[in-house]
Amino acid sequence: MPWTLFVLAAAAAVTFLILWQEAETEGNEQDEVVAVATDFINALTNFSADTIDEDAEKIRSYAVGDFEEEVDTFFGDRAIAAIKEADATSTGEIDEIFIQSLDEDEASVFAVVTETITNAATTEPRTDTLRLEVGLIETGSGWKVQSVEVFQSPGQTLLPGASPSP
């Protein structure tokens, strides 16, 4: 009888250990996804004319797939030259960030960011609230960004002087 109790206790302990390790692994994966998304969003929303070449390279380092092509457009040579000419600076601060979904090798993260933009043509900084959905995929070199969708606040535009969308 004592051996039976011992075997049952050992089986329960092994089961608990396995479940605990699975939960710990899932928690670590969530932490890793949030950390990569946070680093990426900070890179995307914090740049200046003085450091834009390095800033663009950092953003590019997160990109894969279709998003990699978008980065080449939005942070290509012409865009970088325009940022330098305008003496533009963007300062972003993440207000909220959370995982919307997390599968074995894909994740979706939603963030709310306060972004302040200055440039040589403006007398006052412009502050906007950005809502971002970031799609990530796990690669051999860690989590990478495969898509970004930017949602703006009602009545705001992404480009100065443009009319807000209906």
N, C-alpha and C positions, 0 to 999 in steps of 0.2 A: 504494500500500500504506500509506504513512504516513497518508493521509487516512482510510482505512478504520479504522485503529487510533484515530485521533482521534475519529471518529464513534462508535465503540464505547465509548470512554472517556467521551465526553460523554453518551451514552445511559445508561451505568451511573451516572454522577454525578447525572443528573436523576432516575433511578429511586430512588437512595439518598435524595436530597433529599425526594422525595414520601413515601417510606416513613417517613423521620425526622419529617417534619411531621405525618403521621397519628399516629404514636406519641406525639409531643409533645402534640397536641390531645387524645388519649385520656387521657394522664397529667394534663393540666390539668383535664379534665372530672372525673376521679376526685378530684383535689385539691379541686375546687369542691364536689362532692357531700359529701365528708368534712367540709369546712369548714362548710357549711350545716347538716349533721346535728349536728356538734359544737356550733355556736352554739345550735341549737334545743334540744338535750338540756340544755345548760347553762341555758338560759332556763327549761325545764320543771322542772328539779330544784333551782333556786336562786331562792328567793323568801322574802319575809318579810312580816309583818303591816304593817310600816311602808311597804313599797314595792309591795304586792300589786297595786294599781291599774295601775301602770306595768309590773309584771312580767306581768300578764295581757295587757296590750296588746302587749307584745313577743311573747308566745307566739302571740297572735292573728295577728300580722304574718306568721307562717310558714304559717298554716293555709289550706287550700283544700278544697273539696268536703265530703264527709261529716265529715272531721276538723274542719272549721270549725264545724259544728254541735255536735260533741262539746266543743270548746273553750268554746262559749257555755254549755254545761251545766256543765262542770267548773270553769270560771272565770267563771261568771255572777255576777250581783249577790248571790244568796243564798250562794254558795260564798265569794265575797270577804268578805262580812260575817262568815261563820263563821270564816274564817282570821284576820280582824282581832280578833274576839271571843276567840278562843283564843290570841291572840298567838303564832301559829305561825310557825316558821321552818324552811325546808328548805335544806340545803346538799348539793349533789351534786358528786361527782368522778368523771369518766369514767376507768375503769380500762382498758378495751379498746374499740376501735371499728374496724369494718371493713365494707367493701362486700360484700354477699352477691350482688348482681346489679346490672348497669348496662347498660341498653339505650339506644337513641337519646334517649328522653324520659322514662324511668322508672328509678328506682333503689330498691334495698332495702339498708338499713344496719342492722347489728346492733351493739348496745353493751352493755357491762356497766358499771353505775354503782353506786358506793357512795353512799347517801343517808342523811344524818343529819337527823332531825326532832326539833324541840323545840317545846313549847307550855306554856302557863301551868298546865295540869293535870298535867304530868309533872315528876318530880324529876330524872330522868336522861334524856339524849338517847337516842333510839332509832335504831339504825343498821341498815339493810337493804341487801341487794344486789339491785338491779333489773337485769333483762335486758330490753332494749327492742328491738323491731323497728320501724324507721321507714321508711315508704314515702314516697318523694319523686317528684314529677313536675316536669318542666321546663316553665315557663310563660314568657310574654313578659317577665316581670319576674324571671326567674331560677328556681332550684330552690325548690319549696315542699313542705310536708308534707301528704300526703293521707291518711295513716293512721299510727296508733301502736298497737302492741300491747305491753302490759307483762306480762312473765312474772316471777313472784316465786320466791324460793327455796322449796324444799319446807318445809312447816310454818310458813311465814310468811303473814301476811294483809296486805292493803293497808290495812285500816281497823283501828285499835286496838280491842280488845275483841271483834272478830269471830272466828269459828272458822275455822281453815285449811280449805281445800278438800281433799276426799279425793284 
